[in-house]
Amino acid sequence: MPLLAFAGKGISRAATAETLPNPLIVAISGLDATAKPARLAALTDAFLARKVPILVTIAPVDATGALLDYNSDVAKWLRQTILLNTGGIEFGAHTDTITSADPYFQARQASDIQAAFSYLANEYQRYQSKAVITALTMTTNSPLRSHQDASSLRAAGIRSLIRLRGGLEDKVGLQPVDGGYWSTDTNLVNVFASALTSTRPAAASSGPMDVPTLGANIAGLTDRKNPIIVDIPFAALAGLSDGDLAGYGATVAQAAVDAIASGKVRSILPQKLYVQSKQTNRLIVVRVDDLRVDRDTDPSHMAFVYDLIESGYPVTDAIIPAPRSGRLSTDEKIKAFLRAMLPEKHYDIAAHGWNHTPQELLGNSSQKDFDLIRDGISEVYRSTGKFPTSYIPPNDAFDDNTLNAVAATGTPVFSAEKGDLRWFSGIDRRGILHVSNTMKFEKAWTPDLPYFTRQQVLDYFGTHNDAVFCIHPQTANTPEKQALVLDMLAELSSQPGTKLVNFDEYCRAVSPAMPKVDRIRSARADVSVRDWIKPDPYPLDDGVLKADAALAWSYFDWGAKNYNGMVPATSWIEFGKQTGYPFTTMWDVGSYILAALSAERLGIIGQTEFETTVSRIIAFLGETSFRYAGGKLPHTERALKSQAGQRDGFDSADTGRLLIALKILDNYTSGTFPVFDLVSGWSFKPVLKGGEMHVVSDKGRISSAHANSYAGYAGRGYSMWGEELKPVFDTAHPDRNMDEAVVALGEIQRRGRIATEPHVTEEIELGGSPHCRLMADILYAAQLKRYRETGIVTCVSESAMVGPPYFTYQGYQLTDIGGNFTVDTMKTSAPDKAAKLADSLRLVSAKGAYLWHASRPGDYSTILVDLVRDRAKMPGMGFSSGISEKTGKAIRVSDVNTNGIILESVAYILGGRKPLLLSEEA
């Protein structure tokens, strides 16, 4: 909504309804490292001497990402001016361009700018006892892209974004040419400058706007009932001598004085205008720490929190999951309290460490920190049914591994104050929202627990910044201390423009919808916490999994006996007898290799049978090749019986899987079989042109397959055998930070559907790549969401079918607003029919169920594997390819990949959930 629509030119609702003159804001914008203190002083003094307040914005990060030096002349001038407490200047930040339209990347850019600005502005000794100086206003030359554009900047503490004219073309056309303002859903205000009041030179060779024209333009805008922005880009004055600069500043200042004297405008700073125009201009989170720190103090803690909620105060209650007294899940009194409190509108909970020992999260490996944090959040979630919005480390003690682990759980907010992080507020590269400006009464953690005075706490909070008020009820152990805490809450809640909130409310207030980030966070939370069950790292087989694997091997046993040591792609019962499709792809052969290897590991077959099986496969692969560009390649498909035809061509994805299987086999058998000689006989260079994987049709036509959803997995097969490939994905490490994960998600969406294979297959065979883990997490969460919302058990992968279309690719297609579960077919005689009958073709994939059970042990993967075990067994034939969603019954066809993957999955689980080929062995 418009900023002043309800307030009559910047008057708060509680103030008089009298209409005030238009706001006039004078902005000296874009100071950088070239700004000289003497010239700055000459320009700013011209306005201050005439009592015209000014906004001065500094570019702490340049266009290349370089930070303005703390010891630069302009940074020293900034700090010195702040220390002089010149009330006529508001300092803000500047960026020429808001680089992205995505709200997440806008928040990231603003957060980095805010951190750089705060670092420059705050003299160390000062902010040990005073409120941190932050940029509440930002200027930019970027035009408005949408009505909610830049709303996420509020997460970085920015209240007003002044959009200056000049430098960038307004292609959207939403921004009013004569100025205006617009308030977003997060209460960030876009304020629009007019080119009529910008002193920016009309051409590079000309000087700044002459003052008479500027004065006339100000007068001409006074009837438009919008804020008037007089923009003085500091760089535009570079051609003026020191004397001319001072003179120009004086004449512009006098023009402002003359406009004010007319009674039609009033000079004001942006933050003051914002405060006058908004009921709320800052948020303070009420955080109450250490529930369960001591059984003796828990009753008083709960009573204190209950009284706060009853009095209308919001609370985030920080729960210790596993102190010395035991786990939360076994603490019935605390759980009863939490169940009673959680329905309260303003009650929120946070996980507060694990055991709550002073340094439990310091100096650990990434995995140990993740285990501690995930275990703690899971304990809170399983005990309350609520996933905490925030995480609070004990004693503010954390490091980079801590933050990485918090991000991996999908937790949106982190609350701690640690030295140089006090001046960081906003969203970091991991996608975590920080609220670092924290105050507590405890001066020191000595036995007498001394408190700061009321005024010291208020000085620390200041009057503008968002903050956290941290309360430890057990330290308020005297009536005087209790009164201090309660009086501080009353004081803060009574301050005009200050609103008390909990962390959940804070996150929703300052952070708009960020679809890609929200999806990634939610998927991580589902996989690592909501659905997760801690597995036994070395489970003792109770016979059930081994029996599943033995049934799966029966498919290969039957196939080898009937197809000269090989196995058909699919099998079914026809006229009362088992029969098969007498062809195999290179993907199928790879599955056969790994099925035999897994069966041998599990003791289902002996060494002799294993060696016989592998020898037959190697011989089969060497019998014939597809000729292309003068070299030999594996066929797209091979016939298993002499009377059957054979499909020529080359499939890079299928061969990539075969190469992975051969590498695992060669490693497992220490080179016993002539695998190296076999692979060396194939010439991959012609089909890896330009470092990209290609397919070759039976007619010899070649086309790139480097951008399909199988490429990441298949590419690892070629790389293992020394072939050089271009990176499959543009982003290298989506697991390293949210910045790259968001970009990767967009790329994944463009590539097409994702499915259980090959992304989860990659995890159990090779250890997942960052991209495969991201895709697997997104898919698992989407399946889980569909199940929760519809009750339909969902598990998608490619699958053989009974009758036309004989084979379907069932997966999940990401979209800008979510995603769709798709059913695609191969090029058959009935693709249109298949599309119309998609719902009748949907399956719960049997192999997918075992893959999820192996890689994502949890409530939902248990549901999947139990369903398949109950309904998909085909005695003597292995497992059905899947269970029909429509009928709830298994389709009457089995296949090599389903049974091979089930064998791999069981071997992975019973082998301690270690990949078949460790990365260091590849």
N, C-alpha and C positions, 0 to 999 in steps of 0.2 A: 504494500500500500504506500501511497505517497507519504514522505516523511512528515510533512507538516499538515496533512489533511485534517487532522483532528485538533490541531494545536494553534492555529492562527499565527504563523510566522515564528515558530520556535518556542511558544509558550507551553508549558506542561499543562496537563488536564487540570491539575489542582490550582493552576495560577489563574490570573485574571483573563477574561475573554477579550480584553482590549487588543485591538489589532496593532501590532508593532511594525515599524518600518522594515523593509526588506533586509535580510542579512547580507552584509558585504564582507567577503573573505579575501584578504590579500595574501597571496602565496608566492614565496620565493622558492622555486622548485628545482630539483635535480642537482643539488650540490654533489660534487665528486672530488677526487683527489687533486684536481687542478685548482680548486677554490683556495684563495689566499685569505688568511684571517683579516688582514688590514682592509681588503676590499669588502669582505663580508661585514666587518664592523661598520664601514662607511655606509653601506647600503641599509643595513638593519637599523642603525642609529637614526637615519633619516625618518623612519617611521615611528620608532619608539619615542623620539623627541617630540613628535606631534601627537603622541598617545594613540597611535593607530596600531592595534595589535596585528601581528603577522604570523602566518604559518611558514615555517622553513622546513623543506623536505630534503632529505639526504639520500643518495643512492648508495647504500652500503655494499651492494653487489652489482658489479658492472655486467655488460652484455655477454662477456665471456665466462661469467661465474666467479671472477676474482673478487676477493673481499677487500674492502677499504681497510687500510692498515690502522691498527689501534694507535700507533704513534705518528700518524700523518698529521699535518698541520690542521686540516679541517676537523679531524677527530678531537684533537686537543682543544680547538676553539669550541667545539660542541660541549665538551665536558666542563670547560671553564665557564661557559655561559650558563649552563645548568646550575653550577655551584653558586653563581651570582644570584640565582633565583629570580631571574627576570620574568616577571609575570606576563609581560606583553608578547612573549614568543611561545608558540607551541611548536615543538619539533616533531616531525613525522618522517616517514620513509617515502622513497620514490623508486619506481621502476618504469622505464620507458614502455615496456611491453609486458602484458600478462600473456604468457607464452601459449597457454592451452585453454581450450574451452571446457575441458573436463574439470569438474569441481574438485576432484582429488588433487590433481596437479596444480590447480590454482591455490589450494590450501597449502600444498607443499612449498610452492614458490613463496607464498606470503610468510610461511613459518620460517623458512631459511632467511628471508629478508628481515623478519622481526628479530630473529636470533642475532644476526649480524649487527643490526641497528642497536639492540640492547647491549651487546658487547661493547660497541663503540661509546655508547652514551653513559654507561655506568662506571664511575670511578669506584675502585674496589672497596675502599674503606667506607664510602658513603652507603653502599647498599648492604652493609652488614647490619645497619640499624634503621635504614629508611626504605621506603618502597622503591622497587626497581622502576627505572624509567623505561617505558615502552612506547612504541609508535601506536597511537590510537587512530591516526589518520594517515592515509597513503595517497600519493598522487601518481597518476599514470597517464600516458598518451593513448592507451588502448580504448577504442570505442566499445560501447555496450553491445554484447552479443545476444542477450536474452533478458527477460525481466528478472530472472533469478541469477544472472551472471554475477560472479564474485561473491555469492552468498557464503561460500565456505571460508572466505577470508576472516570471518568472525571467529573461527576456531583459532586463528593466530593472534587474536586480540584486537584486530582492526575493527573500528566502529564505522568509519566513514572512508569511502573511496572517491576521491575527486578525480573525475575524468577530464583532463585538460585537452584543449584543442591543438591539433597540429602534429605532423609527423606520421600519422597512420590514417589510412582511408577508412571511412565508416561504410563498410559494405552491406551491413544489415539495415541500417537506417532507422533504428529504434531510438537513437539518442537525439533529443530535441536540440535544434541548432542554436536556440536562444537561451539555453540553460534549463535546468530543472533538477528534479531529484526523484528517487524511487527507493523505497524500503523493501528489502528482501524478507523472506520467511525467517531468516536468522537475525533479523533486525540490523543487518549491515545496510548502510545507506549509500547508494550510488548518487553522487552529486555531479551534475554536468555543467562544465564551463562553456561559455560562449566564445567563439573566435573574436567577437567584437571587443572583449575585454582581455585578450591575451596580448602581451607586448612582444610576442614572438615575431621576428622579422618576417615580412611577407616573402622575401627572397633571401637567399644566402648572402648576397652582396649588399643588402640593405641593412639599415640599423633598426633598433627596436621602434615600436609604434610611438608616434609623437604624442605628447601628453594632452594637448587640446583635443585630439581625436579620441583618445582614451576617455577623457572626461565627458565628452559628448556622448560616447557610447554607453558609459555608466548611466548617465541621465536617461538615455533612451530605453534602458532595460528596467528602470525602477517601477514601471507600471505592469511588468510581466508577473509579479508576485512569485518570483523565484529567487533563490540565493544568487548573488552576483559574485563571480570569481574573477578577481584581478590576478592574472597569472604572469609572473615575471620569471621566465626560465633563466637561471643564472648564467648558463652557457651563452645565451643570446647577448649578454652584456660584455662578452670577452673583448670585443673590439673597442670598448670605451676606455679611455685613460682613467686613472684613479680619480682625478678631479671631475671628469665628465660623469663617471659612475655615481659619485656622491651627488652631483647636481641632478642627474636624472632621477635618482631615488627620492630626492627632496621634492621635485616637481610632481612625481607620481603620488607621493605621500600627501602633498597639498591638494591634489585632485581628489583624493579620498576624503580629506578633511572637508573640502567644499561640498562633496556629495552628502556627507553626513550632516553638514550644516543645513542642507536643504530640507532636512526632516524626512526624506523619503528612503533613506537607508541607515542602517546602524552597523558599525564595524564589530565583528565578533570572530572568535576563534572556532574552528570546526568542532572541537570537543565540547566547548561550552554550548554551542548550538545543538549538538547531539543530546547533551544532558537535558537541556530545556525541552527538547522535542520528544523524549522517550520516557515512559514510566520506569523502564529498567535500562540502566547503562552499564551495570557490572553485576557479575554473578559470583557468589561466594559459596563454596561447597562446605557443608558441615560433615566432617568425617570423625567418627568415634572409633578409636582403635582398641584392639586387644580383648575382644570377647573370647573367653576361654583361656586367658592367660593364667588364671588361678581359680580353682573351684571356690575358694573362700570369697573372692571379689566378684565372681560372676553374678550373684543375685543383685548386688548394688549396681553393677553395669547394666543389667537388664532393666532394673527399675529406673535408672537415669534415662536410658533410651526411650523407654515407654513414656516417661513424663514429657520428654521433648516432643515426641510424636503427638501426644495428647494436647500439648500446648500449641501445636500447629507448625513446629519446626521440622524441616526435612532432615533426614539422617542417612548417611551411608555407614553401615555397621561393619567394621572390619573383623572378620572371623578367622581365628587361628585353627587350621584344620586338624592338626595332630600334635598338640602340646604333650607334656609329660603325662597328663591325666588321661590321654587316650584319644582316639579318633572321634571326630564329630559324628560319624555315622553310628557310633555306639552311645552317644550322649543324649539320652531321651529327654532330659529336662531342657537342654538347649534347643533341641529340635522342636520340641513343643512350643517353646517361645518363638522360634523363627516362623513356624507354621502359623502362629497367631498373628505375627507382625507383618508378614509379607503381603497380605491383602491390603494393608494400609497404603494409601495413595503415595505418601512421601517417604516410605521406608524402602531402603535399598541395602544390598549387601555386597561385600567385597571379600575376595580371598586375601589373607594376610600371611603370606609365607607358607611354611609347612609346619615345622616344629616351633618356629619363632625363636630361633637361636640367633645371636647377634650378627654373625657373618655367614649364615647358611647358604647364601647365594653368591658368595665371593670366591673367586679363584677356581671355580668348577669348570669342567668341560661343558661344551654346549649341550651334550646329551644329558649330563647329570642335572644341569639347571632345568632342562626341559622336563625331565622326569619329576623333579621336585615340584615344579610349578604346575604341570599337568595333573599330578597326583593331588595337589592341594585344591585346585579348581574343581577337579572331578569329585573330591570328597564333599565340597560345598554343594555342587550341583546335585549329586546323588542323594544328599540329605535334605535338600530343600526344593528340588525341581526347578530352580532358577539358575540360569547361567549368569555369573556376575559380570557386570559391565566393566568393572575396574579391578586392577590388581595393585596391592600395596606391599612392597617388600619390607621385611622387618628392619627397623632401625635405619631406614633410608639407605640400606647397603645393597648396592647392585653394580653390575658392570655390563659390558656389551653383550655377553652371553645371556645375561638375565633378560635383557630387552629382546634379544632374538627369540628366546624361549617364550616370552609373553606373546610376541607376535605370532608364533607358531600355534598357539592355542586359540587364536582368533579373538583375544581379549582386546576391546577397543581402546581402553583408557588405562594409563599408568600414573600412579600418584606417588611421588617421592621428591624430596628436595635434596640435592647433592651439589654443593659448591657451584661450579660453573653452569649447572643445569637450571639454576634459579632463574636465569634470564631466558630460558627456552620455554616458550609456550606455543602450542600448536601441534601439528602432525609431523612426525619425523619420517625418515625414509623407510622405516619398517611399517608405516601405516598406523602407528600408535599415537593417540592424542594425549599430550602431556599437559597437566595442570601443575606446574612446578612451584608456583609462588605459594609456599606453605608457611603457616605460622602456628606455633603451639606455645602454651604458657611456660612449659618446662624450660628453664634456663640451662640446667645441667642434670645429668642422670646420676647424681650423687645421692647418698642415703637420705639427706634432708630435702631433696627434690625442690630446690629453690625455683620460684616463679618470676617471670618478668612482670613489670607493672602494667597496668591497664594502658597507660599512654604509650609505653614501649611497643605493645602489641598493635595499637592503632597506628603508630608511626610506621610500623613494618608493613601493615596492610596498605596504607595510603588511601586514596579516595577514588582511584580510577580503575585499577587492574582487577581482573578476575583473580580469585585466590582460593586457598583451601584453609579452613580453620580446623586444625587437628586437636581433638580432645581425648585425653586419657582419664577416664573416670576414676581409676584406682589411685592416681596421683593427687586428685582433688580431695585430700584426706582430712581437711579441716574446713570448718564453716566459712572461713575467710576465702580459701581457695575455691570452694564451690560457688561462693557468691561472685568471685571474679569471672569464672567461666560463664555463669548464667547472665551476669550483667553484660559481658561482651556479646553474647548472642542477642540480647535485647538491643544493645547499641547498634550492632551491625544491621539488624533487621529494620531499625528505625531510620537509618540513613537514607535520605532521598536518592532514588535511583538504584539502590542496592537491593538485590533479591537473593535470599538464601535458597540453596538447592542441594540435592544430592548428586552423585556422579552420573547416575542414569539420566536425571533431568538435565544436567549440564551438557552431556553429550548430545542429547536430542535438541537442545536449544541452540548450540553453536555450530553443529555439523549437519549440513543438509544431506539428502540422499546422495550417496556416491555408489551407483549400481555395481560397478566392477569390484570396488573395494568391499562393499557389503557382501557380495557373493563370495569373495575369497575368504573373508573373515568367518562368515557363516559356515562355509565348508570346513574350514580348519576347526571351528568349534565343534561341529558335528563329529568329525573324524577323531579328533584328539580328546574330546571330553564327553559330549552328550551321548554318543553311542558307544564309547570306548569301554572295553573291559580289559583289565590288565591280564595278559596271558602268562602262562607258565613258560619261561624261556626254553625249557627242555621237557615238554610234556611226556608223561608216560602213556604209551598207547593203551587204551582200554579195550582194544580190539576192534572198535567201531571204525576208526579211520583206516586201519589196516585192511579190514573187510571191504571197505569202499574201494580201496586201491586194487585189491584182488579182483573184485568184480570188474573194475575198469580194464584190468589186464586181460580179462577173458575176451574182449573185443580183438585184441592183437593176437592172442593165441589162436582164435578161430580164423582170423584173416591170414595168418602165416601158413596155416595148414591148407588153406584153400586157394591161395594166390602165390604159391611158389616163394614163400618166405616174406612176401610183402603184404600190405594190408590195404583194403579199398577205402576210398574216401568216406563212404556211407554204407550202412547196412540196414536191412529191414526184413520182415517176414512176408514172404509171398507164396501163396498156395501151401501154407503150413511149413515152409522151409526158409531158413535164413539165407538171404542172398545179399549181394553187394554191388555197388557201382564200381566197375572194374577200371578205375582211373585213380591217379594220385597226383597232387600238385607238389611242388617243392616245399610249400608250407606244411602239407601233410607229412612229407618225409621227415621234416624237422621235428614234427610232433612225435613221430614213430621213434626216432632216435632218443629223444628225451624221455619218452614213455619207457623204453627199454632200460635206460640208465636209471630211472627212478625205481622201476620194479626191482632191479638188481640191488639198489641201495636199501630197499625195504625188505629184501629177503624173499620176495614173491617168486623170483626166478633165480637160478643158480648161475655161477660164473660161466659154465659151459653154454647154457642156453643164451646168455647175454652175448658171449663172443660169437656164437653162430648167427644170432640175429643181426649184430652189427656188421659182421662180414658180408652177410647177404645184402644189407642196405648199401654198403660201400660198393659192392660189385654192381648192384642195380644202377647206382648213380654213374658208374663209369661205362656202362654198356653203350650208351648213345648220347649225342649232344645236339643242340640246336646250333647251326652254323650261322654266324653273323659277322660281317666285316672281316672275313678271313680267320676268325677265331671260333672257339667252342664256348658254349654257354649251356647251363641247365635248361631243359625244356620248361615251358609253361605248365604242361601237363603230360604225364606219361601213362600209357596203357599198361594194364597188368595182365592182359590176355591177348594172345596173338591175333584173334579175330577182331579186336576192337581197334578203332582208329586212334590217331594220336594228334593232339593239338600242338602245332608249332608256335613259336614265339618265345618271348622272355619276359618274366615278371620280376621286377626288381624287389618288390616287397616280399614276395614268397621266397625268393632266393636269399634275401637278407636274413629271414628267419632260419633258413637252412644253414647259412653260414654261422649264425649264432649257435645252433645246435651242434654243428661240427666242431666249433671251437670248444664248447663245453665238453664234448666227447673226447676230444684230443687231450684236453687238460685232465679230465677224470681218469683216462687210461694211460697217461704219461706217454703219449705218442705210440702206443702199441699198434694201432691200425694205420694204414697208409692214407690218413686224412690229408696230410700236407701235400702229398703227391696228387691227390684228387683235386684239391682246390687250386693247386699250381697249374693244372691243365686247363683251367677256365680262363678266358681272356675278358676281363671286365672293363678294360679301358674304353672300348668303343661305346659301352652303355653307361659310362660314368663321365660323359663329355662335360667339360666345364665344371667338374666336381659335383655334378648333379646326377641323381639316379634317374634312369629312364626305363620305360617299357618298350618292347618291340612286338608289333602285331605279327600275326601269321603271314601277312603280306610284306613284312619287312619295314613297316612304318614305325618310326621312333618318336616318342614323346616323353616329356619330363614327368616324373612322378615325385619330384622333390618336395612338392608342397602339399601332398595329401597327409591324412592323419596317421598313416602308418610309417611315414618317412623317418621320424625320430628313432623308432625302434629298429627298423630295417637298416638304417644307416650305421648303427653300431655294429652290425654284422660285417659290413664291408670294412669298416675301420679296424676291426679286430684282426683282419687278415692283411693289413698294411695298405689298403686302398685309401687315397686321399679324397676327401669330400669337403664341399663347402658346408658351413654350418647350416643345419636344417632350419633353425629358428634365428630370427634377428636378435632376440634377447638371449644372453648367455646364462644368466643365473636368476630365474624367477623366484628361487628360494632364498636369495640373498637379501632382497628387500622388496617392499610393496611396490616401489616405483617400477621395477622390472616385471613384477608379477602382473601388474595392471596392463602393461604393454603386451606381455606374453598372452594374456587372456584375450585381448583383441585379435592377436594373430591366430590363436587357436580357433576363435569364432570364425575367422575368414577361411580357415582350412577345411571346415566341414564338420561332420558329426564326430563325436568321440564315443568310444565303447570300452567295455571291460577289457577286451583284447584290442590292441596289443599292450595297452598302458600298464595294466596290472601284471600281465605276463612278464613284461620287462622287469618289474620289481622282483618277482620271485626267481627269475633266471639270472639277472645281472646286477640287481640292486637298482632301484629306480633313478633315472635321471631327473633333474629338477623339473623339466617340463612334463615328464610322464607322471610324476607325483602330483603336480598341480592338476593335470587333467583327471587323474584318478580321484583325487579329493573332490573336485567339482562334480564329477559324475556320481560318486557314492552319495554325496549330499543331495543331489537332485533326485536320485532314486529313493532315498530315505524320505525326502519331502513329499514325493508323490504317494508313497505308502502311508505316511501320516495323514495326508489330506484326503485320500480316497479309499484307503484300506486295501489297495491293490498292490500285492507283492511285485516289486519291479526289479529286474536284473537284465540288462541288455547287452547283447554281443552279437556277432555274426553267427549264423546258424543254418544248418541243413534243415529242410522242411519236407513234409510228406506231400508229394505231388507238386504241381506248378504253384509257385515259381521255383521250387526245389531248393533255393538258397536265398536267404535274406540277410541284409546288413541292418541290424537293429541297434540304434544308438541315440545319442542326445545331441541336438543342435543348439548351440548357444545363440541367443538373440540379444538385442540391446535391452530388452525388458525382461529377460528370463531365459526361457529355452523350451524346446519341444522334443518329445520322444518320437523319433522317426523310424519308419520301416521302409528301407530301399531294397530293390531287387537287382539281380544281375540282368543282363540283356537276354530275356527269355521271350517266348512267344506270347506271354501274358503280363507284361509290366503294368498295363492300365488296370487290368483286373486285380493285380496285386495291390496297387495303390488304393483302389476302392475297398479292398478287403483288409486294409492295414490292421484294423482292430482285431480281426479274426486271426491274423498272423502273429500277433504279439506273443512272445514267449518269456518265461522266466528261464534264463539260460542256466543249464546245469553246470557247465564248466565255469561260468561267471560266478555262481554261488560259491564254488570251492576256492576260486581265486580271491574273492572278497574275504572268505573265512580265513584264508592264509595271511592276507596282507592287512586286513582291517578287522582284527578280532573285536567284536562288539555285539550289542544286542541284535542289530539288524542282520549282520552277516550270519549270526546263529539262526535267525528265522529263515534265511535263505537256504542254508545248507540242510537244516532240518526238513524243510519242505521238499527239497530235491531228494534227500535220502528216503523220505517217506513215499514219494510218488513217482520218481523217475527211474527206478531200477528196472532193468530188463534182464532177467536171469539168463546167464549164458551169453549175453550180448553186450554187457556193460551198462552204461547209463543212457537214457534217452537224451536227445539233444536239448530238450527243454520241456517245460510245462506250459500248456496253453493258458493265457490269461483268461480267455473267454470261457473255457470249459473246466479249467482246473485240473485237467488230466494231461499226462505225458503224451507227447506225440510219438508215434510208433516208428521212430527212426533213430538210429545211433550213428555216431561218426567218430572218425579217428581223432579229431582235435578235441572233442569233448572228453573222451576217455584219456587221451594223453595229458591234457591239462589237469584232470583230476588226479592222475598219478603224480605229476609234478607238484601239485599243491600239497598233497599228503606228504610227499618226501620233504618238502620245504618245512612244513609244520613240525614233523617228527625229527627233522634235522636241526631243530633249534631256531627255525625261521631265519636261516642264513641263505643267501642267494646260491644258486647252483654253481655260479662262477663269480667269485669275489673279484672286485674291480682290479685289485693288484695282480690277479692271475691272468687277466685278459691280455 
